[in-house]
Amino acid sequence: MKRVVVTGLGAITPIGNNIQAYTEALQNGKSGAAMISLFDTEVFKTKFACEVKDFKADESIDRKLSRRMDRFSHFAMVAAGEAVNNSGVLESPFEAERAGVIWASGIGGLKSLEQDVEEFERAGRKRPRYNPFMIPKMIADIAAGYISIKYGFRGINFATVSACASASHAISVAADTIKLDKADFIVCGGSEAAITTTGIGGFNAMKALSERNDDPSTASRPFDKERDGFVLGEGGGGIILEEYEHAKKRGAKIYAELGGSGATADAYHITAPHPEGIGASGVMKMALRDAKMNHNEIDYVNVHGTSTPLGDIAETKAILNVFGDHAYNLNISSTKSMTGHLLGAAGAVEAIAGILALNHGFIPPTINHFTDDPEIDGKLNFTFNTAQERDINAMLSNTFGFGGHNSSIIFKKLV
């Protein structure tokens, strides 16, 4: 079985538009939440989100091409582009058929669909016409297609769609593809741009979002007693996964080794987690088995940690179930407290946070903690409010999606 390593990283997030800025923001516990600027929120209960700031697609992508793309594809091109450049894979000869792209989005081009339907209705029935680019702009797989076209990667190419677990599944499938010797390297990750009237309105209708409009920057409060829902985020994260010998031969910088991954289902409810965290426990155990690691070899868990009343409790139970007494030696943190919830892109930007933690020797904090929740074990180290220095040998990243989809991935230092 082939070994899989990380040789490139790219990110565009609500707290930093590239890897360097993202790293600094994670170290400093920066909040990306603010009042929404992308549309008028007057009729909505939630008026804030974690938007990407100071971003103009035309500065990164050919203007004509960018106009044919949804915002989620803009984020994909930027994050994937940084990862590709960071990896140096284009600087050495490669077999195009063994270079692939697996790129996720939980929702795809929501804004493009929204705009075209509104324009169609405004035009009336006399001259019905949709934009010919509406379908290519909205479909979730299109970002993977654009990335492969730009770089001429003619290997495996598709999208994973599993709600908030989408990007983690993309990374896991990419790793398995390389392990099975079906590719030399794969651009994987995900992007999302659901801060739209439909996105905010739909999640408000589900009562899933925080409504803390008086204090957006502290609204995402994972594991805090006063948490009242997640904060919607946007952006993207790209990772270059590469076969170890291929990377070694070309002298690539290796950030980490992907040790193992897991995928399970709760088989319980379309939106609520199993109250005892059965699916979450199973997926972490599966990732450990795949990595051939003992639970006490993990130093840090980047949790799903959405800041929802049910989810945080269930995930905590799952961690205690899997790690036992070693759970109290772990650092645990939810970087969603800073970035908000990037839905289908969450698994990528959070995996990158874990890889950065491995490389820089720090634990990103869970910010915005004010009040302990008596239903959550207070002896666990959730790395509240301030980053902590720690030499990390291995970390585990959790992401769970509506529909009961669970994914865990383990990254470790290369030995």
Secondary structure as GFF3:
##gff-version 3
##sequence-region A 1 415
A	DSSP	beta_strand	4	12	.	.	.	ID=ss1
A	DSSP	alpha_helix	19	28	.	.	.	ID=ss2
A	DSSP	beta_strand	34	35	.	.	.	ID=ss3
A	DSSP	beta_strand	48	49	.	.	.	ID=ss4
A	DSSP	three_ten_helix	57	59	.	.	.	ID=ss5
A	DSSP	alpha_helix	63	66	.	.	.	ID=ss6
A	DSSP	alpha_helix	71	87	.	.	.	ID=ss7
A	DSSP	three_ten_helix	89	91	.	.	.	ID=ss8
A	DSSP	three_ten_helix	96	98	.	.	.	ID=ss9
A	DSSP	beta_strand	99	104	.	.	.	ID=ss10
A	DSSP	alpha_helix	110	123	.	.	.	ID=ss11
A	DSSP	alpha_helix	134	138	.	.	.	ID=ss12
A	DSSP	alpha_helix	142	151	.	.	.	ID=ss13
A	DSSP	beta_strand	157	158	.	.	.	ID=ss14
A	DSSP	three_ten_helix	163	165	.	.	.	ID=ss15
A	DSSP	alpha_helix	166	179	.	.	.	ID=ss16
A	DSSP	beta_strand	185	192	.	.	.	ID=ss17
A	DSSP	alpha_helix	197	205	.	.	.	ID=ss18
A	DSSP	three_ten_helix	216	218	.	.	.	ID=ss19
A	DSSP	beta_strand	235	243	.	.	.	ID=ss20
A	DSSP	alpha_helix	244	249	.	.	.	ID=ss21
A	DSSP	beta_strand	256	265	.	.	.	ID=ss22
A	DSSP	alpha_helix	278	291	.	.	.	ID=ss23
A	DSSP	three_ten_helix	295	297	.	.	.	ID=ss24
A	DSSP	beta_strand	300	302	.	.	.	ID=ss25
A	DSSP	alpha_helix	309	323	.	.	.	ID=ss26
A	DSSP	three_ten_helix	324	329	.	.	.	ID=ss27
A	DSSP	beta_strand	331	333	.	.	.	ID=ss28
A	DSSP	alpha_helix	336	339	.	.	.	ID=ss29
A	DSSP	three_ten_helix	343	345	.	.	.	ID=ss30
A	DSSP	alpha_helix	346	360	.	.	.	ID=ss31
A	DSSP	beta_strand	362	363	.	.	.	ID=ss32
A	DSSP	beta_strand	388	389	.	.	.	ID=ss33
A	DSSP	beta_strand	394	401	.	.	.	ID=ss34
A	DSSP	beta_strand	405	412	.	.	.	ID=ss35
###
